[in-house]
Amino acid sequence: MDLTEAPADGPVAFGGTLDAATLLGAYRAGLFPFPAADPVLAGFNEARWAESPAPLVGGDDPYALAWWSPDPRPVLAVDRLRERPRWTCTVGRAFDRVLEECRRDRQPRWLTDELAAALRELHRDGQAVSGEVWEGEELVGGAYGIRVGPVLSLDSMFHHRPGSGTAALAGLAARFAAVGGRLLDVQWDSPHIRSLGAELLPRERYLAALGEPDTQPLG
């Protein structure tokens, strides 16, 4: 998909599928999905965005799946975060558990069963990776993302202790840097992300980074 004229602050397309191959292709093109959790939210998407220039790319209810590519894109350089010694950080040790914690009690549940299944398949293929934070044997924080070139696009994180979500990002950043990674894509801008040192990268430069040589596998 050509994103040259795509909206900067709205969906760039609606519809399609969420199988693993499509999902990975979307991330490589600079897109990420935001599924509607139920028909009510799909109807809201249609009511809000029906007049937008975003194309419909198929599916029984295309407004049940939105694709985004914000411009500019908030990113963190991998050397901006530091691991916190009070916790143990691992990578790829508990992907399924991290995924479920990121889904737990989230309303609306945009991380649908279909999306979770695709992410698990990408994890088995080495493209999706999790970072875990442990307090003894207890999982107290985590994050996960999809690896494309020198960019790790982070979908979600959780924390059960203050700061443990940020520690998960720091753990992922350290290990991603060690295999040649450069940027953590945090997708959505926010004051919290800015406080961690995120910078806004124009879409053109973000897409250029995705096309750079791939890193070694993580985890």
C-alpha positions in Angstrom: 0.0 0.0 0.0 1.3 3.5 -0.9 1.1 5.6 2.2 2.3 8.8 0.5 -1.2 10.4 0.7 -2.6 8.3 3.5 -4.2 10.1 6.5 -1.7 11.1 9.2 -4.1 10.8 12.2 -6.8 8.4 11.2 -7.1 4.8 9.7 -5.4 4.3 6.4 -7.5 1.3 5.4 -10.3 -0.9 6.6 -10.9 -4.7 6.3 -8.8 -7.6 5.2 -7.7 -10.5 7.4 -5.6 -11.1 10.4 -3.7 -14.2 9.5 0.0 -14.2 10.4 1.3 -13.6 6.8 -1.0 -10.6 6.3 -0.1 -9.2 9.7 3.6 -9.5 9.1 3.2 -7.9 5.7 1.3 -5.0 7.2 4.1 -4.3 9.8 6.7 -4.4 7.0 4.6 -1.8 5.1 4.4 0.5 8.2 0.8 -0.5 9.3 -0.6 -2.0 12.5 -4.1 -3.3 13.1 -6.8 -2.1 15.5 -9.6 -4.6 15.4 -13.0 -3.7 16.7 -13.9 -5.9 19.7 -17.6 -6.3 18.8 -20.2 -5.2 16.2 -21.0 -2.1 18.1 -17.5 -0.8 17.8 -17.4 -1.8 14.1 -20.5 0.3 13.7 -18.9 3.2 15.4 -15.9 2.9 13.0 -18.3 3.1 10.1 -20.2 6.0 11.5 -17.0 8.0 12.2 -14.8 7.1 9.2 -17.2 6.3 6.3 -16.4 9.7 4.7 -12.6 9.3 5.2 -10.3 8.5 2.2 -9.3 5.2 3.8 -10.0 2.4 1.3 -12.0 -0.8 2.1 -9.8 -3.8 1.3 -12.4 -6.6 1.7 -14.0 -8.7 4.4 -17.6 -9.3 5.4 -17.5 -6.3 7.7 -14.5 -4.2 6.7 -15.1 -1.7 9.5 -14.4 -4.5 12.1 -10.7 -4.1 11.3 -8.8 -0.7 11.0 -5.2 -0.3 9.8 -3.2 2.7 11.1 0.1 4.3 10.2 0.4 7.5 12.3 2.5 10.3 10.9 4.7 11.2 12.6 5.5 8.0 14.4 6.7 8.0 18.1 9.9 5.9 18.5 12.5 5.3 21.1 16.2 4.8 20.4 17.3 1.5 22.0 19.9 3.3 24.1 17.3 5.6 25.8 16.1 3.1 28.3 18.0 1.4 31.1 17.2 -1.9 32.8 16.3 -1.7 36.5 18.3 -4.0 38.7 15.5 -4.7 41.2 13.9 -7.1 38.7 15.0 -9.9 36.4 14.3 -9.3 32.7 14.1 -12.0 30.1 13.2 -12.2 26.4 10.9 -14.8 24.9 10.5 -16.9 28.0 6.7 -16.5 28.4 5.2 -15.0 25.2 1.8 -16.6 25.8 1.5 -15.4 29.3 2.6 -11.8 28.4 0.0 -11.8 25.6 -2.8 -12.9 28.0 -1.8 -10.4 30.6 -1.9 -7.7 27.9 -5.5 -8.8 27.1 -6.7 -9.2 30.7 -9.4 -6.7 31.8 -8.8 -4.5 28.7 -12.0 -2.9 27.4 -12.5 -2.8 24.6 -10.5 -5.9 23.9 -8.8 -4.9 20.7 -6.4 -7.8 21.1 -8.9 -10.2 19.8 -8.7 -14.0 19.6 -7.9 -13.8 15.9 -5.1 -11.3 16.4 -3.7 -13.3 19.3 -3.6 -16.4 17.2 -1.7 -14.6 14.5 0.8 -13.2 17.0 1.5 -16.6 18.5 2.3 -17.9 15.0 4.6 -15.0 14.4 6.3 -15.8 17.7 6.9 -19.4 16.7 8.5 -18.0 13.5 10.7 -15.7 15.4 9.1 -12.4 14.3 7.0 -11.6 17.4 8.9 -11.4 20.7 8.0 -10.8 24.3 9.9 -9.2 27.2 9.2 -10.3 30.7 9.9 -8.8 34.1 10.1 -11.2 37.1 10.0 -10.6 40.8 11.3 -14.0 42.0 9.1 -16.5 40.1 6.2 -14.0 39.7 5.6 -12.3 36.3 5.1 -8.7 37.2 5.5 -6.9 33.9 5.8 -7.5 30.2 5.6 -6.2 26.6 5.6 -7.7 23.2 6.2 -6.6 19.6 7.0 -7.5 16.0 10.5 -7.3 14.6 11.0 -5.7 11.2 14.5 -4.8 10.1 16.1 -2.7 12.8 12.7 -1.7 14.2 10.7 -3.5 17.0 7.1 -2.4 16.8 5.6 -2.6 20.2 1.9 -3.5 20.4 1.2 -3.6 24.2 2.6 -3.9 27.6 1.3 -4.5 31.2 2.6 -4.0 34.7 1.7 -5.4 38.1 4.3 -3.2 39.9 5.0 0.5 39.4 7.6 0.8 36.6 7.6 -2.9 35.7 6.1 -2.2 32.2 8.8 0.3 31.5 11.4 -2.2 32.7 10.0 -4.7 30.2 10.6 -2.1 27.4 14.2 -1.5 28.7 14.9 -5.2 28.8 13.7 -5.6 25.2 15.6 -2.5 24.1 18.9 -3.9 25.6 18.6 -7.2 23.9 17.4 -5.7 20.6 20.4 -3.4 20.6 22.7 -6.4 21.1 21.5 -8.0 17.8 21.6 -4.8 15.8 18.3 -3.2 16.5 18.0 0.6 16.5 14.4 1.7 17.3 11.4 0.8 19.4 8.2 1.9 17.6 5.7 2.7 20.3 2.9 3.4 17.7 0.8 5.9 19.8 2.0 9.2 21.1 1.4 10.0 24.8 2.9 12.1 27.6 4.2 9.0 29.2 6.0 7.9 26.1 7.4 11.3 25.7 8.7 11.2 29.3 10.7 8.1 28.4 12.5 10.0 25.6 10.3 9.1 22.6 10.8 11.3 19.5 8.4 11.8 16.6 9.7 10.4 13.3 8.1 11.5 10.0 6.4 8.6 8.3 8.8 8.8 5.3 11.8 8.2 7.6 10.0 5.5 9.6 9.3 3.6 6.4 12.9 4.0 5.3 14.1 2.4 8.6 11.8 -0.6 8.0 13.6 -1.3 4.8 17.0 -1.5 6.3 18.8 -4.9 6.8 17.2 -7.2 9.3 18.6 -8.0 12.7 19.5 -11.3 14.2 16.7 -13.2 15.9 15.8 -12.1 19.4 15.4 -14.6 22.2 
